[in-house]
Amino acid sequence: MSKFDLIMINGNILTLDDHDTIAGSVAVKNGCITEIWPQRNPPIDIAKLSDETEVIDLKGDTLIPGFIDTHNHILQFSQLQGKVNCSSPLNKNINDILSNLASKVAETPKGEWVTGFGYDDTLLEDYRHPERKDLDKVSPEHPVMIQHISGHIEVVNSKAIELAGISESTPVSKGGSFGFDNKGILNGVLYERPAIDYIYAILPKDTEETLIKKMEKASKHYLSQGITTNTDAGVGTTLGEIEFDIHVKAAQQGVNPIRTRLMIFHTLLRENAKFGNYTAEELDVYIKEQTNELIELDSAKLFQDGSIQGLTGALRKPYHCDSSIFGELMFDQEQFNEEVLALHKRGFRIAVHGNGDRAIGSILEAYDKALQRYPKKDHRHRIEHAQTATNEDLDKIQELGVAASFFINHVYYWGDRHKNIFLGEDRANRMNPLSEAVGRNLLFTLHSDCPITPISPLFSIWTAVNRVTREGRLLGANQRCDVKTALKAMTIYGAKLNFSQERTGSIEVGKYADFAVLDRDPIQVDPMEIKNINVLKTIIGGKMVFEKF
């Protein structure tokens, strides 16, 4: 039997271990790293190796630990296939969106749904949301729905409203709302899940086979970005419990080889729901047994606000563009405290979406109360996005031992509009305050929130290092972080957030052989070039799962 299954030689290997060791070659056996040599040509006779040993000459390319994206929505991303792209700059105005939707209508039988994604009202020449009256022009006979780029707003036409049975008197629970025109008539704009769920409840569902095929295509794209561990941040939020089943079956059938962690939407954990009788430990064991440990439980997922760009993120001070708007919390504080406490008692690590500082404060209050009632030293409860965390919030995060996963891509995609429209200069300059997180030695990671922004760890790292907006402006220079820190925020820090730092996140003997091969060293290139680095290979457990040709 061969001593090694794989040897990679002649490389620039960034181990990202505690000493930031640079190595030259590495060996793998049974999916794990067994040897690391400083030399690019290891002190063994390659010619005498068994035929069972694969040797890869890196030819000077850079080998790093595989990327870990700790918050995105791969299953939702897979669902974009077949939808109309309503994003800008492809669509300059609402008429462009309507034209593209009309093309889809022309090839869709009457009565069937036409859906789109990615419109951004602040990038359209019209500078407003499309409305029911606009979508009615596309077709009165097809139900039509398009999603805002934030993922927190949907717009539907009259046919969709009719099918959903929505009227001006339809009740909407806290955190959601319907839009109305100046005559008090529904305008087709739906804000947040309590309103949107009326539509989701009647949307036709793909077959299980179709969903798995879409997941396979999505996972191939993720692999092309060097991702070896991924967290789906809200399993059950859109399609319900079938989302869990699709993840499990995609792993069982080998169509998604990525190590996957699941944030289970809290509604699936309630009494009489799919996992209502499970403790966190029991659910984790069940998931691992079903998937040969390729998938693990990450956390219980809740939302406590919406999005800044949708004006639904909950702020302590009003929005820059409208002093009457503060955003709204999804839960009353007392109810939210009870939800968090119940999950904490069952052993769940908890991850809560919080963009606005008022939501972040609310989340921290709930964590504080739960930890006072049932202390747990290493809980690693999470705040997702943490976009407008204040210094006081960061101090409390540090005090409680909470982790933050920053949606850093906001800086590039919405930084200009956060400054000019939503938050004003001061709050925009310190959005995603990485420097302050580093200064407090907080556990934090970076993420893409795909499909809200494209999945690309190198782009997220580039954004963290440069903080350059879409219009080319530097936003909040003092919140930049260095390249090595940004790299670690998508590798070893991600592993720590995942409780898997002994298995993944760095290149060390005994850890999984999960690697990404890059054509340039992100630490050595001009920082503005980081986003242009190519991923050449992705390896999971010593097996090549992506190779660029």
Secondary structure as GFF3:
##gff-version 3
##sequence-region A 1 549
A	DSSP	beta_strand	6	9	.	.	.	ID=ss1
A	DSSP	beta_strand	12	14	.	.	.	ID=ss2
A	DSSP	beta_strand	22	23	.	.	.	ID=ss3
A	DSSP	beta_strand	25	29	.	.	.	ID=ss4
A	DSSP	beta_strand	32	37	.	.	.	ID=ss5
A	DSSP	three_ten_helix	46	48	.	.	.	ID=ss6
A	DSSP	beta_strand	54	57	.	.	.	ID=ss7
A	DSSP	beta_strand	62	65	.	.	.	ID=ss8
A	DSSP	beta_strand	67	72	.	.	.	ID=ss9
A	DSSP	alpha_helix	74	78	.	.	.	ID=ss10
A	DSSP	beta_strand	84	85	.	.	.	ID=ss11
A	DSSP	alpha_helix	94	106	.	.	.	ID=ss12
A	DSSP	beta_strand	114	119	.	.	.	ID=ss13
A	DSSP	three_ten_helix	121	123	.	.	.	ID=ss14
A	DSSP	alpha_helix	132	138	.	.	.	ID=ss15
A	DSSP	beta_strand	144	148	.	.	.	ID=ss16
A	DSSP	beta_strand	153	156	.	.	.	ID=ss17
A	DSSP	alpha_helix	158	164	.	.	.	ID=ss18
A	DSSP	beta_strand	177	180	.	.	.	ID=ss19
A	DSSP	beta_strand	186	191	.	.	.	ID=ss20
A	DSSP	alpha_helix	192	200	.	.	.	ID=ss21
A	DSSP	alpha_helix	208	224	.	.	.	ID=ss22
A	DSSP	beta_strand	227	235	.	.	.	ID=ss23
A	DSSP	alpha_helix	242	252	.	.	.	ID=ss24
A	DSSP	beta_strand	259	265	.	.	.	ID=ss25
A	DSSP	three_ten_helix	266	269	.	.	.	ID=ss26
A	DSSP	alpha_helix	280	291	.	.	.	ID=ss27
A	DSSP	beta_strand	295	303	.	.	.	ID=ss28
A	DSSP	alpha_helix	333	345	.	.	.	ID=ss29
A	DSSP	beta_strand	350	354	.	.	.	ID=ss30
A	DSSP	alpha_helix	357	373	.	.	.	ID=ss31
A	DSSP	beta_strand	382	385	.	.	.	ID=ss32
A	DSSP	alpha_helix	391	400	.	.	.	ID=ss33
A	DSSP	beta_strand	403	406	.	.	.	ID=ss34
A	DSSP	alpha_helix	410	417	.	.	.	ID=ss35
A	DSSP	pi_helix	418	422	.	.	.	ID=ss36
A	DSSP	alpha_helix	425	429	.	.	.	ID=ss37
A	DSSP	alpha_helix	434	439	.	.	.	ID=ss38
A	DSSP	beta_strand	444	446	.	.	.	ID=ss39
A	DSSP	alpha_helix	457	466	.	.	.	ID=ss40
A	DSSP	three_ten_helix	477	479	.	.	.	ID=ss41
A	DSSP	alpha_helix	483	489	.	.	.	ID=ss42
A	DSSP	alpha_helix	492	497	.	.	.	ID=ss43
A	DSSP	beta_strand	515	518	.	.	.	ID=ss44
A	DSSP	three_ten_helix	527	532	.	.	.	ID=ss45
A	DSSP	beta_strand	535	540	.	.	.	ID=ss46
A	DSSP	beta_strand	543	547	.	.	.	ID=ss47
###
